[in-house]
């Protein structure tokens, strides 16, 4: 039941590490030439399919998107896993943020990896890999993360952005302006710039909505404006953590209405398009997977944790992160989203834009090279 698809040789995890290598005049997976300063922009939710479908509203970005400037993100195709891979340079199984909501076995609970951090989930131990910013500091290269003020000292930021100086800026334009100021002030610098607006509007209104389109046009204009200021030794890359598909309310699947699909399930994590099911002790995961295949096998990829790990979907998995992966994983391949109608808070069902699964629309992201990094 595992999907047969080759993953790209160069992945999202290689983008920031290659940018740092460029500043150190070292060989790198993206084959970036040496530069003095580097900016990596992550546009949350801007998949290649989304960008190409609205090319007329992003003329600058698409004019610089070469056919070879497309790579795979991570599985699951979700923000916590994707950003952590970008900023650590390793796969989700290694950095440990293996989904949107995952099992904290020590406390017998499912925790949101973006907003659920507390004293029982310490950022430095839960995500114990050095960041690219840590590595930059070791060689005397200052690094910065530019993003909304509300993320300045979040648990997620402390897990994946440590080593970088955080520069708060509320609008897309203000973030680019802050990055320009850093470039002007520093003889060398590595900057990560986060753009959440597209993803926010995709979830609320859909990526085909006018509000999403307005954010794309803003990003395109600000990117073009900043690129016009790049000096000879300044390189820039625009990438994304995942793409987005719009799922109509009529395509929501209330899986708990089939008793066999929740029999023996203790916790439910993941995303609506990539469920991670955690079983009660002693429950046979293979039997649960077979039950799901019998009901949902035509519209989802269904596999056990051991199958996913063996297939390398999470990359190399460190020992203490194995239990964070669901005993059974249900990844949508049709245009559907899975929900549990027993959940007291049903607000998530208002989401239109969705992501998390293994489709090209969700996995494939751009790596647009500008300034000193242009081919």
C-alpha angles and dihedrals in degrees: 000000000000112000116253106226131130114236117223117263091231112053138185089267089066097058103079094033089053090049091054091046088054090056088052093046091241132141112266140182093253090049091230115176120238114284138172099224134021135195121192115192117197112199103196110229099004101134121181091248091053092048096047092046090058098036093136090063094047103042095153096050096044092046088061096042107104121197089250093050093087123100139167119261119205139292120273090041093224134125101247093052094041099049092044090054091048094051098040100034092227137102123267092256089059101043089040102227092119100165148347095276116017139171120273094197095185089062098031094236142109114243131201105236093210103044109007101082117133140147090291093058106051111196098220095052099035089052101029101166121106114253125232085249090058089052091048091053091053089062096042098257112137116224133196139193115210119196147113116323093240090069096051098108104007120142090248091052091050089051099048108018101046113136092037126098108238116229113190118216124160107205131048090245093049091052092054090046090052090050091051090052091052092050090050093049102042128065088212130008145162114214131188113196120193124207112188098164098093094051093046092053093042091056093046101039109005129260089266092059127109090242092057090047092053090055091049091052090049092050091048093051095046092047091051091048093050093044088056089062096051115122126214095271097042119097130189136190128188116201140149140223097229144334129252138234125194114235116196117225088246089063095058112119117210096206096181090070086077104068095203090062095060100032108126094004112137101176136016120209140154125064131307088260095043114035120192111201121199116200133216114259111283096018114133108241091196091057092049090049090051091051090054092047090053091056106026104019094113095057104030141044107237123191141150126250092254091052092049093048092046090051091052096238091142094034118229107352118213115225098249092050098054094088091052089069115085119258085229125023124201113195116184117231097174123062095276140112127212122227136175109227090199091068108109093218109059096171092112089069089072090070115112103180113062139178142164106104137098102262119123089242090062101034106041116086135175127250102196113186121208139171113002090359096060113119 
